[in-house]
Amino acid sequence: MNLKKAVLVNGSLKYAAALLQILFSVILARIVAPEVYGVVAVTTVFLNFFKVIADAGIGPAVIQYRTLDNRDLNHIFTASLYVAAGLSILMIAAGIPVSVVYADQIYIRLFLWLSAAVFFHVANTVPGALLMKKKQFFQAGLRTAVSMLVSCLCALTLAAWGFGYESLIVQSIVYAAVGFFWNLFGSGLRTVWRLDTAPLRLIRRYSFYQFSFNFVNYFSRNLDNLLIGKRLGSMALAYYEKSYTLMMYPVQGLSQVVTPILHPFMAEYQNDREKIYRQYVRLVRFLSAAGAFFSVFVLWNAGEIVLFLYGRRWLGAVCCLRILGFSIWAQMMVSSTGAVYQSIGNTRLLLVNGCVGAALTVTGIATGMADGRMEAVSFFVMFSYTLNVFLTHWMMIKKGLGKSLRLFLWEIAPDFIWMACMAALYERFFAGVPYGWGLLAVKSGVIAFSYAAYLCLAKRCRYRAGRKQTAGKGGNINAS
């Protein structure tokens, strides 16, 4: 299976799962109160934290190292089960201090339930990675869709019976459990009684840097939720978290389709950096153009999106969504850079990149929190994400792949300029205008027309630049 076919197969099933998630979240948002979402958002931060610890960079290492045999994989899998059990106990214990910090005893019960989700997520690390290494993308996509369907049905049933907190928690547990057992039965992995640490020592350096990056990236991505929940309250956190989730739908809809299959393909020619670079440039052209469109669409239509999906009681999330939505382009641009670092075996540079990005994000969050408004946090988070695009690609293109940053930036600069022009147009003519379905049609028409015209112009400019570079350098061009 080639890369394009893998993207098509994996993408169709991932989009089916994403549509299911959106549909059920729309229904749940009309049943479950915003305050419940705010409380559960805090527990989700800790769930993701334990998932980061659990992976420990093992998943990418299983894909990258071609010398691991079935015996090695069985020992690594067994070690992951021990870690899963230990982290589940830690998750239960974490509920006590969290309940003290947030002054709510409900967290003890919620953390107890979520310990099951922690176990299944951790245990699924090796089976899931092995599925991707074998390029069984159809099975992986089908598993995601089925897991999402089953978990959402369970959550909706509980919500209809009046179980608010339980419905959101059970969704995480069922999704993780179905995914684990599905992957386990398809992987052929077995547990062993006497654990051999030799396979773990083989991948420890690669895994350590990958784990460190995940750890740093986790805190920079979740610090805003923790601080808003503590300082501004669960209602403000609910609005912010809902707007952030909406903003991530288009990002995940593309990046989670492409990124998981990018590493297995690139790992096959991990010593050919020229080929990796050419593949990445072709991918980034698409991600940049798509990200620019979604950023502008959400900026212009945030009010109508929230009103249509969640109803009037969630209109407090509109301002944050409009601001965070402008960072969709930035999020898409950096979404697949990790696969490049992994493919060239330079997870150390990935860690350095992650530390720089985390410093930017934490600085943005701290600046926004100093203002004391969730809108300010949203703005500075968006600004830090955008700045991180250029710093990330400077490291990856120049230091990791040894290519020209100037030529690479030419591939994405037109998209960024179009976004800025459309943002200025919105502020001039549409800012402050009341929401309306007729106005939504008008704004969408303006966006579609300007985007189509821009794509035609950008294509011509890139073509002319490519011809000039070819004439000046004898056809030796890397970035076009």
LOBA-474836 format. One record per residue (C-alpha): residue number from 0; residue in one letter; x, y, z. Coordinates in nm, 3 decimals. Layout:
BEGIN
REC pos code       u       v       w
REC NUM    A       X       Y       Z
...
% end
This chain:
BEGIN
REC pos code       u       v       w
REC   0    M   0.000   0.000   0.000
REC   1    N   0.146   0.338  -0.104
REC   2    L   0.125   0.658   0.098
REC   3    K  -0.167   0.812  -0.095
REC   4    K  -0.378   0.498  -0.068
REC   5    A  -0.293   0.465   0.301
REC   6    V  -0.403   0.825   0.361
REC   7    L  -0.729   0.762   0.174
REC   8    V  -0.809   0.440   0.361
REC   9    N  -0.708   0.566   0.703
REC  10    G  -0.865   0.905   0.638
REC  11    S  -1.209   0.778   0.541
REC  12    L  -1.239   0.572   0.859
REC  13    K  -1.089   0.842   1.082
REC  14    Y  -1.333   1.096   0.940
REC  15    A  -1.619   0.859   1.010
REC  16    A  -1.503   0.839   1.371
REC  17    A  -1.462   1.217   1.389
REC  18    L  -1.813   1.275   1.255
REC  19    L  -1.949   1.035   1.513
REC  20    Q  -1.764   1.219   1.787
REC  21    I  -1.895   1.557   1.671
REC  22    L  -2.252   1.426   1.642
REC  23    F  -2.254   1.274   1.989
REC  24    S  -2.078   1.575   2.144
REC  25    V  -2.349   1.800   1.998
REC  26    I  -2.616   1.583   2.157
REC  27    L  -2.433   1.555   2.490
REC  28    A  -2.376   1.931   2.506
REC  29    R  -2.753   1.977   2.506
REC  30    I  -2.801   1.726   2.786
REC  31    V  -2.498   1.774   3.014
REC  32    A  -2.446   2.111   3.187
REC  33    P  -2.136   2.323   3.108
REC  34    E  -2.025   2.298   3.472
REC  35    V  -1.994   1.921   3.434
REC  36    Y  -1.773   1.965   3.130
REC  37    G  -1.552   2.202   3.329
REC  38    V  -1.500   1.947   3.608
REC  39    V  -1.434   1.660   3.367
REC  40    A  -1.187   1.879   3.172
REC  41    V  -0.961   1.879   3.479
REC  42    T  -0.967   1.498   3.500
REC  43    T  -0.889   1.475   3.128
REC  44    V  -0.570   1.673   3.185
REC  45    F  -0.448   1.410   3.429
REC  46    L  -0.563   1.123   3.209
REC  47    N  -0.355   1.261   2.924
REC  48    F  -0.062   1.309   3.161
REC  49    F  -0.056   0.942   3.257
REC  50    K  -0.090   0.846   2.891
REC  51    V   0.222   1.051   2.814
REC  52    I   0.416   0.884   3.094
REC  53    A   0.295   0.545   2.985
REC  54    D   0.403   0.569   2.623
REC  55    A   0.759   0.661   2.727
REC  56    G   0.848   0.687   2.358
REC  57    I   0.803   0.311   2.317
REC  58    G   0.540   0.331   2.043
REC  59    P   0.755   0.529   1.793
REC  60    A   1.058   0.313   1.884
REC  61    V   0.867  -0.005   1.796
REC  62    I   0.796   0.146   1.453
REC  63    Q   1.147   0.285   1.398
REC  64    Y   1.358  -0.017   1.501
REC  65    R   1.338  -0.281   1.229
REC  66    T   1.551  -0.532   1.421
REC  67    L   1.293  -0.603   1.694
REC  68    D   1.162  -0.959   1.659
REC  69    N   0.851  -1.121   1.810
REC  70    R   1.037  -1.222   2.125
REC  71    D   1.157  -0.865   2.183
REC  72    L   0.809  -0.727   2.128
REC  73    N   0.656  -0.972   2.377
REC  74    H   0.898  -0.858   2.647
REC  75    I   0.834  -0.491   2.573
REC  76    F   0.459  -0.555   2.582
REC  77    T   0.483  -0.735   2.916
REC  78    A   0.680  -0.445   3.063
REC  79    S   0.409  -0.205   2.944
REC  80    L   0.145  -0.406   3.134
REC  81    Y   0.340  -0.365   3.458
REC  82    V   0.362   0.007   3.393
REC  83    A  -0.012   0.018   3.316
REC  84    A  -0.100  -0.138   3.651
REC  85    G   0.130   0.096   3.842
REC  86    L   0.002   0.410   3.672
REC  87    S  -0.359   0.307   3.733
REC  88    I  -0.285   0.300   4.106
REC  89    L  -0.117   0.641   4.084
REC  90    M  -0.422   0.777   3.902
REC  91    I  -0.645   0.666   4.188
REC  92    A  -0.412   0.825   4.445
REC  93    A  -0.397   1.153   4.246
REC  94    G  -0.767   1.207   4.300
REC  95    I  -0.712   1.295   4.667
REC  96    P  -0.481   1.598   4.626
REC  97    V  -0.678   1.718   4.323
REC  98    S  -0.999   1.715   4.527
REC  99    V  -0.823   1.927   4.791
REC 100    V  -0.683   2.179   4.539
REC 101    Y  -1.017   2.225   4.362
REC 102    A  -1.224   2.185   4.682
REC 103    D  -1.456   1.922   4.534
REC 104    Q  -1.480   1.560   4.653
REC 105    I  -1.624   1.448   4.318
REC 106    Y  -1.268   1.424   4.183
REC 107    I  -1.190   1.124   4.405
REC 108    R  -1.469   0.924   4.244
REC 109    L  -1.388   1.040   3.891
REC 110    F  -1.019   0.957   3.923
REC 111    L  -1.109   0.610   4.051
REC 112    W  -1.313   0.540   3.740
REC 113    L  -1.056   0.690   3.504
REC 114    S  -0.786   0.459   3.637
REC 115    A  -0.938   0.191   3.412
REC 116    A  -0.893   0.416   3.109
REC 117    V  -0.531   0.475   3.210
REC 118    F  -0.464   0.101   3.220
REC 119    F  -0.611   0.032   2.875
REC 120    H  -0.440   0.331   2.714
REC 121    V  -0.101   0.228   2.851
REC 122    A  -0.144  -0.138   2.767
REC 123    N  -0.238  -0.046   2.409
REC 124    T   0.096   0.124   2.338
REC 125    V   0.278  -0.174   2.187
REC 126    P  -0.020  -0.343   2.011
REC 127    G  -0.118  -0.012   1.852
REC 128    A   0.237   0.066   1.737
REC 129    L   0.280  -0.283   1.596
REC 130    L  -0.039  -0.241   1.393
REC 131    M   0.100   0.078   1.237
REC 132    K   0.442  -0.077   1.178
REC 133    K   0.276  -0.352   0.975
REC 134    K   0.087  -0.079   0.783
REC 135    Q  -0.248  -0.228   0.872
REC 136    F  -0.412   0.111   0.831
REC 137    F  -0.756  -0.021   0.744
REC 138    Q  -0.771  -0.222   1.066
REC 139    A  -0.645   0.078   1.265
REC 140    G  -0.902   0.312   1.113
REC 141    L  -1.185   0.062   1.153
REC 142    R  -1.088   0.008   1.516
REC 143    T  -1.100   0.383   1.579
REC 144    A  -1.444   0.417   1.421
REC 145    V  -1.594   0.119   1.605
REC 146    S  -1.441   0.224   1.938
REC 147    M  -1.581   0.574   1.896
REC 148    L  -1.928   0.443   1.807
REC 149    V  -1.948   0.205   2.103
REC 150    S  -1.810   0.458   2.354
REC 151    C  -2.040   0.738   2.235
REC 152    L  -2.348   0.515   2.253
REC 153    C  -2.258   0.422   2.611
REC 154    A  -2.206   0.787   2.703
REC 155    L  -2.531   0.899   2.543
REC 156    T  -2.727   0.625   2.718
REC 157    L  -2.592   0.727   3.059
REC 158    A  -2.654   1.096   2.987
REC 159    A  -3.016   1.022   2.892
REC 160    W  -3.056   0.847   3.228
REC 161    G  -2.930   1.158   3.410
REC 162    F  -2.569   1.052   3.476
REC 163    G  -2.374   1.367   3.382
REC 164    Y  -2.021   1.302   3.508
REC 165    E  -2.047   0.931   3.451
REC 166    S  -2.144   0.967   3.085
REC 167    L  -1.829   1.164   2.999
REC 168    I  -1.599   0.939   3.202
REC 169    V  -1.741   0.612   3.068
REC 170    Q  -1.683   0.733   2.712
REC 171    S  -1.307   0.746   2.778
REC 172    I  -1.302   0.406   2.947
REC 173    V  -1.498   0.222   2.679
REC 174    Y  -1.302   0.383   2.394
REC 175    A  -0.970   0.275   2.548
REC 176    A  -1.090  -0.077   2.634
REC 177    V  -1.233  -0.156   2.289
REC 178    G  -0.918  -0.026   2.120
REC 179    F  -0.689  -0.231   2.342
REC 180    F  -0.863  -0.566   2.300
REC 181    W  -0.907  -0.512   1.927
REC 182    N  -0.535  -0.439   1.877
REC 183    L  -0.424  -0.715   2.114
REC 184    F  -0.611  -0.991   1.931
REC 185    G  -0.479  -0.869   1.597
REC 186    S  -0.117  -0.825   1.702
REC 187    G  -0.032  -1.179   1.813
REC 188    L   0.150  -1.047   2.121
REC 189    R   0.193  -1.268   2.426
REC 190    T   0.294  -1.203   2.786
REC 191    V   0.606  -1.361   2.934
REC 192    W   0.678  -1.469   3.290
REC 193    R   1.047  -1.379   3.303
REC 194    L   1.106  -1.029   3.174
REC 195    D   1.418  -0.969   2.962
REC 196    T   1.528  -0.604   2.969
REC 197    A   1.759  -0.631   2.666
REC 198    P   1.495  -0.509   2.416
REC 199    L   1.420  -0.213   2.643
REC 200    R   1.789  -0.123   2.662
REC 201    L   1.809  -0.132   2.282
REC 202    I   1.547   0.140   2.237
REC 203    R   1.604   0.336   2.557
REC 204    R   1.799   0.630   2.406
REC 205    Y   1.553   0.686   2.123
REC 206    S   1.258   0.638   2.359
REC 207    F   1.399   0.865   2.629
REC 208    Y   1.415   1.170   2.405
REC 209    Q   1.074   1.094   2.257
REC 210    F   0.925   1.053   2.605
REC 211    S   1.088   1.375   2.725
REC 212    F   0.940   1.563   2.431
REC 213    N   0.594   1.421   2.501
REC 214    F   0.630   1.514   2.867
REC 215    V   0.730   1.874   2.796
REC 216    N   0.469   1.912   2.523
REC 217    Y   0.198   1.778   2.752
REC 218    F   0.251   2.039   3.021
REC 219    S   0.274   2.327   2.777
REC 220    R  -0.051   2.214   2.612
REC 221    N  -0.249   2.161   2.934
REC 222    L  -0.124   2.433   3.167
REC 223    D  -0.392   2.669   3.039
REC 224    N  -0.672   2.432   3.145
REC 225    L  -0.527   2.385   3.491
REC 226    L  -0.478   2.757   3.555
REC 227    I  -0.812   2.867   3.411
REC 228    G  -0.995   2.601   3.615
REC 229    K  -0.821   2.708   3.933
REC 230    R  -0.829   3.086   3.890
REC 231    L  -1.134   3.159   3.675
REC 232    G  -1.361   2.870   3.774
REC 233    S  -1.520   2.567   3.609
REC 234    M  -1.761   2.774   3.396
REC 235    A  -1.480   2.970   3.231
REC 236    L  -1.285   2.647   3.186
REC 237    A  -1.588   2.484   3.024
REC 238    Y  -1.615   2.765   2.766
REC 239    Y  -1.242   2.765   2.700
REC 240    E  -1.216   2.387   2.677
REC 241    K  -1.516   2.365   2.444
REC 242    S  -1.372   2.632   2.213
REC 243    Y  -1.033   2.459   2.216
REC 244    T  -1.198   2.126   2.132
REC 245    L  -1.388   2.282   1.842
REC 246    M  -1.070   2.442   1.715
REC 247    M  -0.893   2.106   1.722
REC 248    Y  -1.152   1.925   1.509
REC 249    P  -1.008   2.033   1.172
REC 250    V  -0.653   1.993   1.305
REC 251    Q  -0.714   1.638   1.421
REC 252    G  -0.923   1.564   1.115
REC 253    L  -0.617   1.610   0.896
REC 254    S  -0.314   1.559   1.119
REC 255    Q  -0.444   1.240   1.283
REC 256    V  -0.505   1.095   0.939
REC 257    V  -0.164   1.180   0.794
REC 258    T   0.077   1.182   1.089
REC 259    P   0.023   0.823   1.219
REC 260    I   0.100   0.675   0.877
REC 261    L   0.380   0.918   0.791
REC 262    H   0.634   0.770   1.032
REC 263    P   0.588   0.406   0.920
REC 264    F   0.645   0.509   0.558
REC 265    M   0.935   0.748   0.619
REC 266    A   1.107   0.502   0.853
REC 267    E   1.168   0.276   0.552
REC 268    Y   1.411   0.531   0.402
REC 269    Q   1.533   0.684   0.726
REC 270    N   1.885   0.732   0.584
REC 271    D   1.766   0.921   0.272
REC 272    R   1.702   1.271   0.405
REC 273    E   1.655   1.418   0.060
REC 274    K   1.356   1.191   0.000
REC 275    I   1.215   1.265   0.344
REC 276    Y   1.241   1.637   0.274
REC 277    R   1.065   1.611  -0.063
REC 278    Q   0.783   1.407   0.091
REC 279    Y   0.744   1.658   0.373
REC 280    V   0.735   1.961   0.143
REC 281    R   0.456   1.806  -0.063
REC 282    L   0.265   1.733   0.257
REC 283    V   0.319   2.075   0.411
REC 284    R   0.184   2.254   0.103
REC 285    F  -0.145   2.077   0.152
REC 286    L  -0.155   2.122   0.532
REC 287    S  -0.071   2.492   0.506
REC 288    A  -0.339   2.564   0.246
REC 289    A  -0.602   2.363   0.434
REC 290    G  -0.506   2.518   0.767
REC 291    A  -0.531   2.869   0.627
REC 292    F  -0.884   2.803   0.500
REC 293    F  -1.008   2.655   0.828
REC 294    S  -0.846   2.935   1.032
REC 295    V  -1.028   3.201   0.833
REC 296    F  -1.357   3.009   0.827
REC 297    V  -1.362   2.967   1.207
REC 298    L  -1.256   3.329   1.264
REC 299    W  -1.541   3.458   1.047
REC 300    N  -1.812   3.214   1.158
REC 301    A  -1.733   3.125   1.521
REC 302    G  -2.069   3.252   1.648
REC 303    E  -2.276   3.055   1.401
REC 304    I  -2.066   2.740   1.461
REC 305    V  -2.122   2.746   1.837
REC 306    L  -2.489   2.837   1.799
REC 307    F  -2.553   2.554   1.553
REC 308    L  -2.356   2.284   1.733
REC 309    Y  -2.417   2.355   2.102
REC 310    G  -2.696   2.609   2.140
REC 311    R  -2.724   2.950   2.304
REC 312    R  -2.604   2.851   2.648
REC 313    W  -2.256   2.795   2.501
REC 314    L  -2.229   3.138   2.336
REC 315    G  -1.973   3.232   2.602
REC 316    A  -1.724   3.019   2.407
REC 317    V  -1.754   3.223   2.085
REC 318    C  -1.483   3.478   2.160
REC 319    C  -1.228   3.214   2.259
REC 320    L  -1.313   3.004   1.954
REC 321    R  -1.267   3.301   1.721
REC 322    I  -0.921   3.371   1.865
REC 323    L  -0.804   3.011   1.898
REC 324    G  -0.943   2.927   1.556
REC 325    F  -0.685   3.153   1.397
REC 326    S  -0.418   2.913   1.526
REC 327    I  -0.552   2.618   1.324
REC 328    W  -0.299   2.695   1.050
REC 329    A  -0.014   2.693   1.302
REC 330    Q  -0.132   2.369   1.461
REC 331    M  -0.152   2.194   1.126
REC 332    M   0.191   2.318   1.025
REC 333    V   0.365   2.158   1.324
REC 334    S   0.142   1.850   1.349
REC 335    S   0.362   1.629   1.130
REC 336    T   0.707   1.759   1.221
REC 337    G   0.744   1.495   1.493
REC 338    A   0.722   1.218   1.231
REC 339    V   1.018   1.373   1.045
REC 340    Y   1.233   1.385   1.358
REC 341    Q   1.137   1.026   1.437
REC 342    S   1.213   0.907   1.085
REC 343    I   1.564   1.054   1.079
REC 344    G   1.625   0.908   1.426
REC 345    N   1.693   1.249   1.582
REC 346    T   1.456   1.252   1.878
REC 347    R   1.714   1.455   2.071
REC 348    L   1.655   1.750   1.837
REC 349    L   1.282   1.684   1.873
REC 350    L   1.321   1.731   2.248
REC 351    V   1.510   2.058   2.203
REC 352    N   1.239   2.174   1.965
REC 353    G   0.973   2.076   2.219
REC 354    C   1.144   2.270   2.499
REC 355    V   1.158   2.586   2.288
REC 356    G   0.793   2.547   2.189
REC 357    A   0.694   2.481   2.549
REC 358    A   0.874   2.793   2.666
REC 359    L   0.681   2.998   2.411
REC 360    T   0.347   2.845   2.507
REC 361    V   0.401   2.877   2.883
REC 362    T   0.507   3.239   2.838
REC 363    G   0.191   3.304   2.640
REC 364    I  -0.030   3.135   2.901
REC 365    A   0.135   3.325   3.186
REC 366    T   0.094   3.656   3.004
REC 367    G  -0.273   3.584   2.941
REC 368    M  -0.337   3.476   3.299
REC 369    A  -0.178   3.799   3.424
REC 370    D  -0.461   3.979   3.243
REC 371    G  -0.716   3.757   3.420
REC 372    R  -0.944   3.692   3.123
REC 373    M  -0.982   3.371   2.922
REC 374    E  -0.991   3.581   2.603
REC 375    A  -0.642   3.709   2.682
REC 376    V  -0.520   3.356   2.745
REC 377    S  -0.666   3.252   2.409
REC 378    F  -0.491   3.535   2.226
REC 379    F  -0.146   3.474   2.370
REC 380    V  -0.179   3.097   2.323
REC 381    M  -0.267   3.160   1.958
REC 382    F   0.028   3.398   1.919
REC 383    S   0.274   3.152   2.074
REC 384    Y   0.152   2.870   1.846
REC 385    T   0.202   3.090   1.541
REC 386    L   0.552   3.196   1.641
REC 387    N   0.641   2.833   1.713
REC 388    V   0.576   2.740   1.348
REC 389    F   0.876   2.938   1.231
REC 390    L   1.107   2.831   1.514
REC 391    T   1.011   2.465   1.470
REC 392    H   1.080   2.463   1.099
REC 393    W   1.406   2.652   1.142
REC 394    M   1.528   2.369   1.365
REC 395    M   1.391   2.087   1.152
REC 396    I   1.479   2.220   0.806
REC 397    K   1.817   2.372   0.888
REC 398    K   1.946   2.151   1.169
REC 399    G   1.766   1.825   1.105
REC 400    L   1.755   1.802   0.726
REC 401    G   2.024   2.052   0.622
REC 402    K   1.802   2.236   0.374
REC 403    S   1.735   2.600   0.290
REC 404    L   1.486   2.761   0.528
REC 405    R   1.427   3.051   0.289
REC 406    L   1.310   2.821   0.010
REC 407    F   1.091   2.629   0.250
REC 408    L   0.925   2.943   0.390
REC 409    W   0.830   3.044   0.039
REC 410    E   0.601   2.741   0.035
REC 411    I   0.396   2.863   0.332
REC 412    A   0.431   3.243   0.328
REC 413    P   0.149   3.306   0.075
REC 414    D  -0.099   3.113   0.291
REC 415    F  -0.005   3.317   0.596
REC 416    I  -0.038   3.645   0.405
REC 417    W  -0.385   3.548   0.278
REC 418    M  -0.491   3.467   0.634
REC 419    A  -0.374   3.806   0.759
REC 420    C  -0.559   3.988   0.480
REC 421    M  -0.881   3.798   0.552
REC 422    A  -0.851   3.871   0.924
REC 423    A  -0.816   4.241   0.848
REC 424    L  -1.119   4.223   0.616
REC 425    Y  -1.325   4.061   0.890
REC 426    E  -1.232   4.325   1.146
REC 427    R  -1.320   4.600   0.901
REC 428    F  -1.662   4.479   0.786
REC 429    F  -1.797   4.194   1.003
REC 430    A  -1.666   4.232   1.359
REC 431    G  -1.951   4.293   1.602
REC 432    V  -2.223   4.202   1.350
REC 433    P  -2.497   3.983   1.510
REC 434    Y  -2.497   3.613   1.425
REC 435    G  -2.733   3.495   1.155
REC 436    W  -2.777   3.214   0.906
REC 437    G  -2.813   3.453   0.615
REC 438    L  -2.495   3.629   0.717
REC 439    L  -2.325   3.289   0.747
REC 440    A  -2.405   3.223   0.381
REC 441    V  -2.267   3.562   0.279
REC 442    K  -1.947   3.524   0.477
REC 443    S  -1.892   3.169   0.355
REC 444    G  -1.936   3.287  -0.004
REC 445    V  -1.680   3.563   0.042
REC 446    I  -1.433   3.317   0.196
REC 447    A  -1.484   3.058  -0.079
REC 448    F  -1.443   3.312  -0.361
REC 449    S  -1.133   3.476  -0.214
REC 450    Y  -0.978   3.138  -0.133
REC 451    A  -1.030   3.007  -0.487
REC 452    A  -0.882   3.325  -0.634
REC 453    Y  -0.588   3.307  -0.393
REC 454    L  -0.511   2.944  -0.478
REC 455    C  -0.497   3.024  -0.850
REC 456    L  -0.266   3.321  -0.787
REC 457    A  -0.042   3.131  -0.545
REC 458    K  -0.004   2.842  -0.789
REC 459    R   0.110   3.077  -1.064
REC 460    C   0.357   3.254  -0.833
REC 461    R   0.511   2.925  -0.719
REC 462    Y   0.537   2.806  -1.079
REC 463    R   0.720   3.121  -1.186
REC 464    A   0.951   3.109  -0.883
REC 465    G   1.029   2.745  -0.960
REC 466    R   1.121   2.827  -1.320
REC 467    K   1.351   3.111  -1.210
REC 468    Q   1.524   2.891  -0.954
REC 469    T   1.565   2.611  -1.206
REC 470    A   1.719   2.850  -1.457
REC 471    G   1.953   2.996  -1.194
REC 472    K   2.069   2.668  -1.041
REC 473    G   2.058   2.429  -1.331
REC 474    G   1.745   2.253  -1.213
REC 475    N   1.879   2.160  -0.869
REC 476    I   1.581   2.269  -0.665
REC 477    N   1.487   2.121  -0.330
REC 478    A   1.174   2.300  -0.224
REC 479    S   0.946   2.292  -0.523
% end
